[in-house]
Amino acid sequence: MHRKTYVKPSRRSILIFLSLGAFVSLALSFTFNDMIRYDLRQVPLIIGGLYLGPGAAAILYAVLIGFRAYFGVDTGFWLAIFIHGAQTMAIVYLHNWFMKQAPNKKVLLVVFLSLVSSVGLMIFMYLLGYTLGWLEWGTYIFGCSFVAGITTAIIETEKVNFFLKERALGIVKMETISQMSASISHEVRNPLTSVKGFLQLLGEPGFSEQKRSDFVGIAIQELERAERIITDFLTLAKPNEQSFELVNLSKELAHIVKVFEPMTNMASIIVKAKLEDDIFIKGDRFQLHQCIFNLLKNAKEAMPDGGEMTILLKKNTDKAIIHINDTGFGMTEEQIKQYGEPYFSTKGTQGTGLGTMVSSAVIKAHKGTINVTSQPNKGTTITLTLPKMEPE
């Protein structure tokens, strides 16, 4: 399964975005009577300063004044220094209080600051003799306030959504950890309980040396089983790519098939292997062995009454492709969708799902894909695709 990751933008990227917003606002400004420049420059200053703090407010103020100077040092420029300077001081003073408020109060404060700034600028312009009609004054006063309020509302909505998504991901992680802990406890306890029982029997009189030797052998097998279970859990972590090496997949797969052959012979399963020579990949040899062995073991266990297993290895331009086909009991569409998910198994209480989890994790870590096609009572085909490498 692939989960989307939600990443907060960095402080620097937000400042750059707001600075560009101030520049675009000035670049797209218009004048009412060739004297008064109207734009939305104060919106990035108010919002950026209140959310990011005094340092950001000072930077945005300097950037805004610099951009305004670029468009002309006139009466409006000096007004901008005064009005935006007062805004910046108010923002610095209110920042800590602002960040503690509920979303609706934040929207109201931003709108209020924008209104006060616009009214203050209007008063200064009136005192300087600039006249506008009621429509122009209304646009000047309420335009920025409306945009600033809407922008703040959008920010607060996105913050809530981000928080809910992060919380949901945290719940999923905790559930996974809980499931894993329970599974580790259950799976490791079983062999350890067996070992404890056989060790207790060794302390009882009346058993022959052969019987005691059998007890020791079984106890060792159970400890090895516990070790394999722990190894499977550790494999769920991504393999360290620094340990990756050039692997001759053809030779490795041939070796795995040879090692696996006695198990299939005992289960009356015919194995057909067709492997192209000298196909190389970059990977962790041990992890790949474990992955493929798990898949072959699953295929074998899907044919309790015997059957046929086909293993193909081929290549195309840039991929190595492995097909593992069995004639077992197969899977439904719903089971295919769950393949590789935590602790899903087609074996009921007989399986833990660790094998498929490990195999999926290993293939993903090797930048490959795993695909399943299956039909109930007809069999299953597992297709592994891995990036092909050329030997140096």
Buried (B, 14 or more C-beta within 10 A) or exposed (E): EEEEEEEEEEEEEBBEEBBEBBBBBBEEBEEBEEBBBBBBBBBBBBBBBBBBBBEBBBBBBEBBBEBBEEBEEEBBBEBBBEBBEEBBEBBBEBBEEBEEEEBEEBBBBBBEBBBBBBBBBBEBBEEEEBEBEEEBBEBBBBBBBBBBBBBBBEBBEEBEEEEEEEEEBEEEEEEEEEEBEEBBEEBBEBBBEBBEEBEEBEEEEEBEEEEBEEBEEBBEEBBEBBEEBEEBBEBBEEBEEEEBEEBBBBBBBBEBBEEBEEEBEEBEBEBEBEBBEEBBBBBBEEBBBBBBBBBBEBBBBBBEEEBBBBBBBEBEEEBBBBBBBBBBBBBEEEBBEBBBEBBBBBEEEEBBBBBBBBBBBBBBBBEBBBEBBBEEEEBBBBBBBBEBBEEE
